[in-house]
Amino acid sequence: MMAISETNYKNQKEYWDYQRKVQYNREQLSAIAEKFEGRVYNDFGMVHIDDVKTRLWDKIPPSEYEDPPEHWVPQDPKFKLWNEV
Protein backbone atom coordinates (compact mmCIF):
# COMPACT_ATOMS: atom_id res chain seq x y z
CA MET A 1 0.00 0.00 0.00
CA MET A 2 1.14 3.52 -0.69
CA ALA A 3 1.67 6.34 1.77
CA ILE A 4 -1.17 8.60 2.87
CA SER A 5 -1.62 11.37 0.31
CA GLU A 6 -1.51 14.99 1.37
CA THR A 7 -5.12 15.52 0.28
CA ASN A 8 -6.36 12.43 2.09
CA TYR A 9 -4.47 13.42 5.23
CA LYS A 10 -5.85 16.97 5.23
CA ASN A 11 -9.40 15.74 4.62
CA GLN A 12 -9.22 13.18 7.46
CA LYS A 13 -6.54 14.61 9.75
CA GLU A 14 -8.01 13.42 13.08
CA TYR A 15 -8.54 9.92 11.73
CA TRP A 16 -5.00 9.58 10.38
CA ASP A 17 -3.41 11.19 13.44
CA TYR A 18 -5.15 8.63 15.63
CA GLN A 19 -4.24 5.70 13.34
CA ARG A 20 -0.62 6.81 13.41
CA LYS A 21 -0.76 7.15 17.20
CA VAL A 22 -2.02 3.58 17.50
CA GLN A 23 0.69 2.39 15.10
CA TYR A 24 3.38 4.19 17.10
CA ASN A 25 2.27 2.48 20.29
CA ARG A 26 2.11 -0.92 18.56
CA GLU A 27 5.66 -0.48 17.31
CA GLN A 28 6.86 0.54 20.77
CA LEU A 29 5.17 -2.45 22.40
CA SER A 30 6.56 -4.77 19.74
CA ALA A 31 10.11 -3.53 20.33
CA ILE A 32 9.75 -4.11 24.06
CA ALA A 33 8.16 -7.55 23.64
CA GLU A 34 10.94 -8.66 21.27
CA LYS A 35 13.35 -8.44 24.20
CA PHE A 36 11.41 -11.25 25.89
CA GLU A 37 11.40 -13.62 22.91
CA GLY A 38 12.28 -17.13 24.05
CA ARG A 39 12.05 -16.21 27.73
CA VAL A 40 8.29 -16.32 28.44
CA TYR A 41 6.73 -19.61 29.52
CA ASN A 42 3.38 -20.85 30.74
CA ASP A 43 2.26 -24.29 31.97
CA PHE A 44 2.56 -25.68 28.44
CA GLY A 45 6.00 -24.37 27.56
CA MET A 46 7.40 -21.37 25.76
CA VAL A 47 4.89 -18.71 24.70
CA HIS A 48 5.21 -17.53 21.11
CA ILE A 49 6.26 -13.88 20.86
CA ASP A 50 3.15 -12.97 18.84
CA ASP A 51 0.99 -14.21 21.73
CA VAL A 52 3.00 -12.08 24.15
CA LYS A 53 2.49 -9.02 21.95
CA THR A 54 -1.25 -9.68 21.64
CA ARG A 55 -1.70 -10.18 25.37
CA LEU A 56 0.21 -7.02 26.20
CA TRP A 57 -1.61 -4.96 23.56
CA ASP A 58 -5.00 -6.13 24.82
CA LYS A 59 -4.16 -4.82 28.29
CA ILE A 60 -3.31 -1.27 27.23
CA PRO A 61 -6.33 1.04 27.23
CA PRO A 62 -6.40 3.68 24.45
CA SER A 63 -6.32 6.39 27.11
CA GLU A 64 -2.76 5.25 27.88
CA TYR A 65 -1.45 5.57 24.32
CA GLU A 66 1.50 7.91 23.95
CA ASP A 67 1.73 10.51 21.21
CA PRO A 68 4.43 9.79 18.65
CA PRO A 69 7.44 12.09 18.55
CA GLU A 70 7.30 14.84 15.93
CA HIS A 71 9.77 13.23 13.52
CA TRP A 72 8.66 9.61 13.97
CA VAL A 73 8.19 7.65 10.74
CA PRO A 74 6.09 4.46 10.88
CA GLN A 75 7.59 1.18 9.75
CA ASP A 76 4.38 0.19 7.95
CA PRO A 77 4.13 2.12 4.65
CA LYS A 78 0.34 2.44 4.85
CA PHE A 79 0.75 4.79 7.84
CA LYS A 80 3.48 6.94 6.29
CA LEU A 81 2.63 10.42 5.09
CA TRP A 82 3.26 11.55 1.54
CA ASN A 83 6.41 13.41 2.69
CA GLU A 84 7.83 10.44 4.65
CA VAL A 85 8.37 8.14 1.69
C-alpha positions in Angstrom: 0.0 0.0 0.0 1.1 3.5 -0.7 1.7 6.3 1.8 -1.2 8.6 2.9 -1.6 11.4 0.3 -1.5 15.0 1.4 -5.1 15.5 0.3 -6.4 12.4 2.1 -4.5 13.4 5.2 -5.8 17.0 5.2 -9.4 15.7 4.6 -9.2 13.2 7.5 -6.5 14.6 9.7 -8.0 13.4 13.1 -8.5 9.9 11.7 -5.0 9.6 10.4 -3.4 11.2 13.4 -5.2 8.6 15.6 -4.2 5.7 13.3 -0.6 6.8 13.4 -0.8 7.2 17.2 -2.0 3.6 17.5 0.7 2.4 15.1 3.4 4.2 17.1 2.3 2.5 20.3 2.1 -0.9 18.6 5.7 -0.5 17.3 6.9 0.5 20.8 5.2 -2.4 22.4 6.6 -4.8 19.7 10.1 -3.5 20.3 9.8 -4.1 24.1 8.2 -7.6 23.6 10.9 -8.7 21.3 13.4 -8.4 24.2 11.4 -11.3 25.9 11.4 -13.6 22.9 12.3 -17.1 24.1 12.0 -16.2 27.7 8.3 -16.3 28.4 6.7 -19.6 29.5 3.4 -20.9 30.7 2.3 -24.3 32.0 2.6 -25.7 28.4 6.0 -24.4 27.6 7.4 -21.4 25.8 4.9 -18.7 24.7 5.2 -17.5 21.1 6.3 -13.9 20.9 3.2 -13.0 18.8 1.0 -14.2 21.7 3.0 -12.1 24.1 2.5 -9.0 22.0 -1.2 -9.7 21.6 -1.7 -10.2 25.4 0.2 -7.0 26.2 -1.6 -5.0 23.6 -5.0 -6.1 24.8 -4.2 -4.8 28.3 -3.3 -1.3 27.2 -6.3 1.0 27.2 -6.4 3.7 24.5 -6.3 6.4 27.1 -2.8 5.3 27.9 -1.5 5.6 24.3 1.5 7.9 24.0 1.7 10.5 21.2 4.4 9.8 18.7 7.4 12.1 18.6 7.3 14.8 15.9 9.8 13.2 13.5 8.7 9.6 14.0 8.2 7.7 10.7 6.1 4.5 10.9 7.6 1.2 9.7 4.4 0.2 8.0 4.1 2.1 4.7 0.3 2.4 4.9 0.7 4.8 7.8 3.5 6.9 6.3 2.6 10.4 5.1 3.3 11.6 1.5 6.4 13.4 2.7 7.8 10.4 4.7 8.4 8.1 1.7 
